[in-house]
């Protein structure tokens, strides 16, 4: 069986060369683009929220993942998912626990939201690409309050709060009617369903 390539640790130039290879030599084959544990760079509307470094992934790459039926595992390392100079985004220390969990989960929700809005604007399903790519075996600075896999159920609960808020406000601006789905489905997709469907399709 084919060995699928994870582009997480490629440089931006290597990733572009890999995409060109897929287009030139494997255009007729079903090869998903995989990011095992990454984060977004953002664009003109929201790049101030994210780490603008090519260790993270640009919008054209996210679209490539979605269009190939790939999966984007969102990592939980604070150094990678939030702008380093944004004190208000990074600091939740000193708050009561519920506020810490809410604040920290918002950092991940912004990643989910960016991908969703990008895909929606391109006429694609907004909620089928994102998944947990925690990198818990190698993470240096996990987002505050979510230290290990034991905390994932709590993360799911708090992401659901953000999903409800979003779908009740900004989510109304999604262009594609098929992207206006229940918040529960959004979070279920993110927390495991997307990854499970991907594994069944490509590794079963």
N, C-alpha and C positions, 0 to 999 in steps of 0.2 A: 504494500500500500504506500501511497505517497506520504512523504514527510513534509508537513506544512511548516512554513517559515514564520517565526515570530520576529516582527520588525522592531520590537521595543528597543534593543540595544544597537540598532543601526544609526549612523549619523543621518542627517537630513539628505546629504548627497547620496549616500548608499541607498536610502529608501527610494529616492527618485530613480536611481539606476535600476533598482529591483522592479519598480513599477514599469519602467520602459522595457525591461526584459519580459515581463508578463505580457505586455502589449505586443511585442515583436515576435516572441517565440511560443507563447502559450495562450494566445488570444481565444482559441476555441475551447480551452479547458476550464473546468470549474475549480478555481484555486482561490480560496478565501484569504483576505488579508487579515492578519491577526496581530493585535497589540495586547500582550498578556498583562501588562501593568503600566499604564501610562496616564497622561493628563493632557489637557488642551492648552494651546497657546492663546486662543481667543482671537477676536478680530477688532475692527475699529470701534464697535459698539461696547465691547466688554473686556478688552485686553488688559485694562487696569486692574482687573480682578485676579489675573492669572500670572504664572511665571512665564515670561516671554523669553524662552530659551529653546533651542531646537532639540533638546532632550525630550521636550514635549512635542505635541503633534498639531500640525496646521490643518485648516479647514479642508483643503484639497485632499489631504490624507484621510481625514475622517470620512469624507464622501466616498473615497475609494474603499474603505472598510465596509461601509454600508452597501455600496453597489455590488460588491463581490460576495455578499452574504457573510462577511466576517464578523468578528467580535472585538469590542474595545473594552478591555478590563481596566476599570478606573482604580488607580492605586490610592492608598490611604496615607501617604507620606506628606506631611504638611509642607515640607520644603518644595514639593513638586506641584501641589495643587493650588497654591495661593501666592500672590505677588509678595516677594520678600520684604519690600519696603512699605507694605500696607499694615501698619500696626493694628488698626482697628479690626482687620480681617483675621489676623493671626492670634491675637491675644484673647483668650477666654479664661485665663488663670485668675483665681481670686473670686470667681463667681460661684454661686451655689450650683450644685451638681446638675440640676435640670437645665439651667441656663447654659452651662458648659456643653452639655450634650446637644442642645438645640443649636447653639452657635457653631460647634464643630461640624455637625451634620450638614449645616448650610454650606460649608465649604465644598462638600461633595455634591450637594444638590446643584450648585452653580455649574459644576462640570456636566452633570446630567442634563440640565436645562440648556446649556450652550449647544450640546450635540443635538438635542431634540429640535431646537429652533433652526439650526443649520439644515438638518435633514428635511424638516417641514418646508422650509423655503425652497428646497430643491425638488419638492413633490414626492418625497420619500417617507416611509413610515418612520416616525420620530423616536419610537421607544423600543426598537428591536435590536439595537446594536450594543448598548451599554450593558456592562456587567461589573460585578466586583472583581477586581484584580489586585487584591490587597497587598501582595508582596510581603505578607507578615513574616516570612522566613528571612527577609533581608531588609525590611523597612528600618530606617534610621530614626525618624521622628514621626511616629504615628499621630494622627490628629487627636487632640486632647480628649480624653474620655473613652476612646475606642482603641484600647491597647492590644487586644488579642482577638482571635476568632470568637471567643466567648461573648464578646460585646456585639456581635453582628445582629442578633435579634433586637437589641436596643437601637442599633443604627437603623434597622428596618422601620421600627416604630417612629423614629424621628424623621426619617425621610418621608414617611407617609404624611406627617404634618405639613412638610414643605410642598408635597405633591398636591394636597388639598388646597393649600393657599394659592399655589400657582394656577391650578385648573379653575379656581374660582375668580381669578383676576387676569393675569397675563395670558393664561392658557386660552382664553376666549379669542385671542388674537392669532392663534394658530390658523394658518391658511387652509390646511387640509382637514376636511371633516373627519376623515378616518383617524386622525391623530388626537381627537378629542375623546379620550377614553377615560375609564374610571381610574382614580388615583391608586386604588388597590392593585390594579393590573400593571400600572407603571412601576410600582415598587416591587411587585412580584417578578416582573421581567428583569429588573435591575439586580435583585438579590439572588437570582438563580435560574429563572426560567429561560432566559436568553442563552446562558451558557449551556444549560442542559439540552436545549434544542440544537445548539451548535454541535455538541458532542455526539448526539444521536445521528445527526446528518453526516458528519465527516469522519467519525471515528468508530461507528458501530459496525 
